[in-house]
Amino acid sequence: MRFENPIFVTRSTVAPLNHYSKELESVWESGIFTHNGPKVRRFESEINRFLGCDSTVAVTNGTIAIQIAMRALDLTGGEIITTPFSWIATCSSILWERCTPVFVDIDPNTLNIDPSKIEAAVTKQTRAILGVHVFSNPCDVVKIDTVAKKHHLKVIYDGAHAFGVQHLGRSLLDFGDISTTSFHATKLLSSGEGGAVFANGSTKERLQSIRFFGHDPEKNIIDTGCNGKMTELHAALGLINLPLVPSILQKRKAIYQQYRSILDDKVRYQHFSENAYNFSYMPIILDSEKQLLRVIEELNANNVFPRRYFYPSLNTVNAVKEYTPCPISEDISSRIMTLPSYHDLDLKDVTAIAKMVLATL
């Protein structure tokens, strides 16, 4: 079966256009398009309500979120222990802030940084641990916190995938000194482009200052900042999409379960708890890279376009000058991919895609 129209790995979930037009009317009336306007403040407030926290600082995107998190914790120039199994933005943010990424291999089951290997990577130059909740699967926050406290390190969590996940009785974005997330067009909650940092107290105040050129609320320049502000247009899109999140999660969960019911044990899966996962992605791990490439070729021939994600392992990219072996990450990244999953993907199409994978295997 070849699909008439292409099926990509994901697509944006958006509320009806007339909802967005209605939300924009007050923007046009006020003439306020940026500079921490009323839509941004309301978006932050609604996220706080949804997550059960009071720590949201909306920013331009998920990459800026990581960068200003590092700046707010004064990490510039130090070593940052992190995972090689992530999107390049995790690594490039470290490099952008003049820090050195120190890669620690991953757990082959959870696909997150292996907390048992972190302490061996700590040196006198280590300033922080940057963990990634891969595909929304929570890192072992308890073990990471123990290591961090023992060595007086800061902890940042890249939760680009993790919006809406609850862990140990609270939002997953409530852990670490600072957590970050993304509202990119492909995420569970989308503002087109956008992101947020989550922190409390003086750290939250500094993040708010850094995102707006280092200004304080009275517009005095008190810090070295950047232009990390979210616009009113993006906040408006986020506001109309936020109520959709519970239904999107349930639809993606149904898609995930449909894939698994057909693929069964013919492929490997990430280990996670269904109570702490948002089903944003449908990752499968093949037996070899050769098998993976064969499956991709077959799906592409039938107008289906999965994605090698995450690939390559970040410890191998040219931007990182010193290679650190991470055999598990390198192995997994060579043979993992994500299958199509989005809110309006028909379960009949999911069945057809899964059967194509089976036939190729």
N, C-alpha and C positions, 0 to 999 in steps of 0.2 A: 504493500500500500504506500503510495506516495501522496503526501498532502498537497493539495492545490495551492494553499497559502503557506508561507514559511512559518514554522513554530520556533521561536527563539527561546533562549534559556529563561528569560523573564520579561516582564513588561510592567509598566507603571499601573498602579491602582489609583484612580482618581474619582472623586465625587463628580456628579453631573456639572457640566459647564455653567449652567444657569446658577448653581450654588456659588460658584467662584465669582461670577459676574456680580451677584448680589453682595458678596463679601467685599468686593472691590469698590462698591459705590461710595462707602464712607472714606476710602483712601482718596478718591478723586475729590470728594467734598472738602476734606481737610487739607489736601495738598501735601500731606506728610508721606513720604515714600521710604524714608530710612531714618537713621539716627535714633534707634531705640524707640520707635513710634508705638502707638497704642496696640496695633496688631501683634507686634513682637512681644510686648509685655503680656498681652492676653494669651498668646500662644505659650509662653513660658508658664503662665498661671495654669492653663489647661493641662499642660504636660505634668506639672506638679500634682494636680488633682488626680490625673489618670494613674500616675505612678505611686502616689502616696508619699511625696517628698516635698521639699521646699528648696531645691538646690539647682534648678535649671537655669543655665545661661545659654541662650541661643546664639549661634555663630554662623558664619558663611558656609562652612562645609565641615565634613568630618576630619579632613586633614588639618585644617586650621585649628580644629578643636584639640588635636594632639599637640600641635606646636605651641599653642598658648598655654596648654596644661604644663608642658615642660618649662616654659618661660616663667609661669607663675610659681613653680616650685624651685626656681633658681638652679636648674640642672646643667646649664650651658657649660660645655667643656669636660663633662664627666663621662663615665662609662654607664651605659644603660643596658641591663640584662633584658633580653627579649626573645621572642620566638621567631624561628625562620619560616614558620608555616602561617603566612598571612599575606595580605595585599601589600604592594610595594609602599603604599603611603605610610604604613607603620614604620618601616625602615627609613624611608626618605625624610620623614619628620624628625627622626633622631639626627640624621646627618645635617638637615637644614638648621637645626639648633646647635650645630658645632659639637655634637656629642658623638661618642663612639658606640655603635651597636655591638653587644656581646651576645652571640647566639647560644641558646641552650636548646637541646633537642626536645622533641615532643613525645608525649605519651602516644603509643600506636593505636590506642583505643579511643580516647577522648579527642585526640588531635590537638589538644592544648599543650602549652609549655609544661614539661615534666617538673613538678615542684621538687622532686627528690634530687634533681641535678642542678638546681639553682645555686645552692650554697657553695659548691665547688668552683663556681664561676666568679664569686665575689673577690674583688681586689681592693686595694686602698683607694683606687680611683672610681669605684662603683658608687653611683649616686642614687640609682633607682631601679626598680623592676617594672617593665612594661609588659603586661600580659594581654592576650587577645582571647576573647570569648568566641572561639571559632564556630561559625554557623549558629551562633547564639548559645552554644554549650558552655555553661559556667566553668571558669577556671577553678582550681582548688584554692579558693580565696582564704581559707583558714590556714593552710600550710604556707602559702605565700606570705600572708601577714606575719606568721611566726618567724620566718626567715628575715623578713624586712625589719621587724622590731629588734631582732638579735643583732643585726648589723647596722641599725640606724639608717635604713634606706626608705626612700619614698616609694609609693606604689601608684602607678597609673594603669587603668584598664581601658583598652581599646574595645569598646562595645558597639562597634559600627553595625553589627548584626543583631544586637541584643535588646532592642527596644521591646518593652512589654514583658520581659522575662522576670519572674519572681524567684528568689533563691534565699533559702534560710529565713523565710518570713518577711522579706522586703525586696524592693526593686534591686535587680542585679546591678543597676547603674548607681547604686548607693554605696558601693564598696570601693576600697582604696582611698588614697588621699584625693584623687580626682578620677572620675570616669568620663568617657567620651562616647558619643554616638554619632551616627550619620542619618540624615534625612534625604539622601540621594534618591533619584527617581526610581531606583530599583528596590528600595528598602521597604520594610513592612509599613512604616509611616514615611510618607514622602512629602517634601515641600519643594520638589523639583531639584534644587540644590539646597543644602543646609546641613546643620549639625548642631550639637550642643555639648557643653561641658557641665559636669555635675560636681558641686563642692559646697561646703558650708562655711559660715563665718567669714573670717578675713580672707580666706582663699577665694571664696566666691566673689567678694568685693574686688579683689585684685584681678580676677578673670574678667569681670565687667569693665574694669579700667583698661586692661590690655587690649580687649577687642575694639576699643574706641580710642586708639591713638595714645593711650595712657592718661586720658582725662578722668578726673573725679566727677561726681554729680554736679559740682559747681563749675565745671569746665576748666579747672586748673590742671595743668599737666604735671602729674605726680609720678609717672612711670614711663618706661620705654614700651610703647605699644605698637599696634598695627591696625589695619582696617579689616577687622573680622566681623563686622556687623551683619546681621541678617536683615534683609529688606522687608518692607511691609507686604510686597507682592508674594514673597516666598512664605512669609508667616501666614498670610491669608490662605494660601494653598494648604499649608499644614493644618490650619484650623478646620477646614472643611473635610480633610482626610482623616483627622484623628478619630472621629466617631466610627469610622469604618474598620479600625484596627481589629476589634474582637471577631468580626465576621470574616475578615481577610485571614486571620490566623486559623480559624476553623476550616475555611476552604482549603488552605494550604496543607493543613493537617490531613484532610481527607485525601488530597492528592498524594501526599507522602505515603499514607497507608495503602492506597491503591497500588502504587509502584511496588511496595514491599510485598503485597499479597501475591503479585505476579512474579516478581524477581526472586522472592523467597530467599533461599540461602545460596543462590547462584553467584551473588556478589557479596562484598563486605560492606558494612555500614559503620558509621561513627557511633560510638556508645554514648548514650545520653539518657537523662530522665525526662519522660514526657511532661512532668510537672515543672520542668525548668528548661523549656525549649520553645521556640516560636515558629518552627517549620518554614523559615524563610527560604531555605534551600533544600535541594534533594541530592545530596552527595552520594556517590557510589564509588567503591574502590575495586578495581579490576585486579586480575592476577599478575598482569605485567603491562608495561607501556605498549608493547606490541599489540596486545589484546585491546587496550584502550583505543589505540589509533585505528584499529580495525572497526571497532564499534562506532567511533566518530565518523569514519568514512561511510559506513552503512547508513547512519542516521542522516548525514548530510545529503546523501544520494536520494533520500526520501523527504527532503525539505525540512529536516529537523536539525536544530543547531544548539547542541549542548555546549558546555564551556569547561575547559581545563582550569580548575579553580580549587586550591591555589597552585599556581605553577608559574615560574620555577620556584624552588626553595630559595628563600631570600639570602641565605648564606653563600649562594653561588652567583649572585648577580654582579655585574661589573662595577656598580657603584660602591660595593663593599670591597675595600682594598685588600683586606687580609682574610683569607679563606679559613673558616672553622668547620671541620667536619661535623655534620649532623645527619648521620646515615638514615635515621628513621624518617625525618622530614624529607630528605632527598628521595627516598624510596616511595613514600606515600605521594608526594607531589608529582611523581612521574606517572602515577597510575590512578589518580583520582579525577573525577569530573562531576559536574552538577548537571542533572537532567532538567528539562523544562518544568517550571512550576510557577504559576501565577493565578490570580483570583478567578479568572474566567476561562481557564483551560479546562475543557470538557473532560470528564472522567473516561469517556470513550476514547478520546485522543490519548490520554494517559495510558490506557490499556494497549492501544496500538503501538505507542512508543516503547513501552516495556516489552512487548512481544518482539519488536524489532531487535532490541538488545538481546533478548533470550536467543533468538534465531542466530544472531552473530556469534554469541558465545558457544 
